[in-house]
Amino acid sequence: MTTALPDASPHIRVAIVDDQQLLRAGFRMVIDSQPDLEVVVEAGDGAQAVRLLTDHPVDVVLMDIRMPTMDGLVATAQLTALWAAHPDTAPRIIVLTTFDLDEYALEAIRSGASGFLLKDAPPEEMLAAIRTVHSGDAVIAPSTTRRLLDRLVTTLPAEQLADSGKASAVDSLTDREREVLVLMARGRANQEIASDLFVAEATVKTHVGRILAKLGARDRVQAVVTAYETGLVRPGE
């Protein structure tokens, strides 16, 4: 079953992409119970999601990884490429996975997803994740995402880390911007970074904006991936 509603409210518009209809129905019930959230699109596989999301505006996509016809990894890559021309308004994708060190989820984050969520997470965690990624203020589930990124670095060859093509972008960061990026990689939100560095939160937001621009990153998660890939942050730090 596929549902698409017109853009008629200021709510955070959510798309659910999963081949399990019962799971979609459960997620929809939880999301639609919130005054600021609304499910506007449902899709049963990645191909259907790409078709629908080409024409229907959404803010956040919950994307399952393992689906028939087209999996979530391919769909994530296609959608982020489609939305690349307008990064400031591009929807954010949250990958849904059944276990926290999922190699496919790792690849989805590298392809442009803004974070990931375990399917058996409590409802309040899912709702918080949707709001968090929509605001762009913090990395989703920082401890789990960090473990995933640690895994990414340990599975990449050293030469790929050194020659990822992003080292020069990291070199262009100021000392303060590097400090902010390292704290972002530790899962710190803007308010926490401001407290750590004894500066105003508005100053941190300015630094984050400049970091994203210099790194060519869509969002904080992509900037953190670059920090890991270039060796600015090491596993376990």
Salt bridges, closest charged atoms under 4 A:
ASP7 OD2 - ARG13 NH1 2.77
ASP18 OD2 - LYS119 NZ 3.05
ASP32 OD2 - ARG28 NE 3.23
ASP36 OD2 - ARG131 NE 2.80
GLU38 OE1 - HIS11 ND1 3.72
GLU42 OE1 - ARG24 NE 3.12
GLU42 OE2 - ARG28 NH1 2.67
ASP59 OD1 - ARG13 NH2 3.02
ASP64 OD1 - LYS119 NZ 3.23
ASP100 OD2 - ARG147 NH2 2.28
ASP102 OD2 - ARG66 NH1 2.69
GLU103 OE2 - ARG151 NH2 2.80
GLU107 OE2 - ARG110 NH1 3.98
ASP171 OD1 - ARG178 NH2 3.35
GLU177 OE1 - LYS214 NZ 2.83
GLU179 OE1 - ARG176 NH1 3.24
ASP196 OD2 - ARG188 NH2 2.94
GLU229 OE2 - ARG110 NH2 2.94
GLU229 OE1 - LYS166 NZ 3.02
